[in-house]
Amino acid sequence: MRTLTMPFRIVPSRRGAAFPAAPRPRRGFTIVEAIVAIVMLAAGVLALVSSSAVVLRQMTTGSQNTIASTVASHRLERLRSLNSCAAITSGSAVSRGMNERWTVDNVGGGGGQPSRNVIYDLTYQAGRAQRTQRFITNIPCTLP
């Protein structure tokens, strides 16, 4: 009897339990990764929306403050432009939806020149709040 010899050795298959298959590279996202990304994106969008609301409110308030300063400046310039001290009197008015009120007091100026002390209050709506600004000035009267 003859024995048969083989020139090579038999080794176990690489796909057997001893050698698991090499992992293939993954493509795409898992559900958990997608949910985390959506939550982070939603938080960023909410932050932008809330900050834009604050910016809009501040822009509106700033616009109202600018209009109020213009109304006050015009009223005080009108009072300064009056020729005689007797014409500068207390009063009130409504301009551009803003309530104006001014009080005039007689004051003796330096060197015998009379002047008028003016307290000017301006009340207006700025955003959700009602604001009042007070201006105090002295208007010298011209002597004839």
C-alpha positions, 0 to 999 in steps of 0.5 A, spaced: 500 500 500 502 506 498 501 512 502 499 519 499 502 525 501 500 532 499 505 537 498 501 543 502 497 543 509 490 544 510 488 550 514 482 552 517 478 557 513 478 564 515 471 565 515 470 560 521 469 561 528 476 562 530 477 568 524 471 573 524 470 576 518 473 583 517 468 589 519 467 593 512 467 600 513 460 604 515 457 608 510 451 613 513 449 615 520 446 611 525 439 614 528 442 616 534 447 620 530 441 623 526 437 625 532 443 628 536 444 633 530 437 635 529 437 637 537 443 641 536 440 644 530 434 646 533 437 649 539 441 653 534 435 655 530 431 657 537 437 661 539 437 665 533 430 666 533 430 669 540 435 673 539 432 676 533 426 678 537 430 682 542 434 685 537 427 687 533 425 690 540 431 694 541 431 697 534 423 699 535 425 702 542 431 706 539 427 709 534 422 711 539 427 714 543 430 718 537 423 721 535 422 723 542 429 727 542 427 730 536 420 732 538 424 735 545 429 739 541 424 742 536 420 744 542 426 747 546 428 751 540 421 754 538 421 756 546 428 759 545 426 763 538 421 767 542 423 774 542 420 776 548 420 773 555 413 774 556 412 770 550 415 764 553 410 761 557 408 754 560 404 749 556 402 742 553 402 739 546 401 732 543 407 731 537 407 725 533 403 721 538 408 724 544 405 728 550 409 734 551 408 739 558 413 744 559 413 749 565 416 756 565 419 760 571 422 767 572 429 767 574 433 773 574 440 772 570 446 775 571 448 782 570 440 784 571 438 780 564 432 776 566 431 769 563 426 763 564 427 756 567 424 751 563 422 744 565 420 740 559 417 733 560 416 728 554 412 722 555 411 717 550 411 709 548 417 705 547 416 698 546 412 695 552 413 701 557 411 708 557 417 713 558 418 720 561 424 724 559 425 730 563 429 736 560 431 742 564 434 748 561 435 756 562 433 761 556 436 768 557 431 773 554 434 779 550 433 786 552 430 791 548 
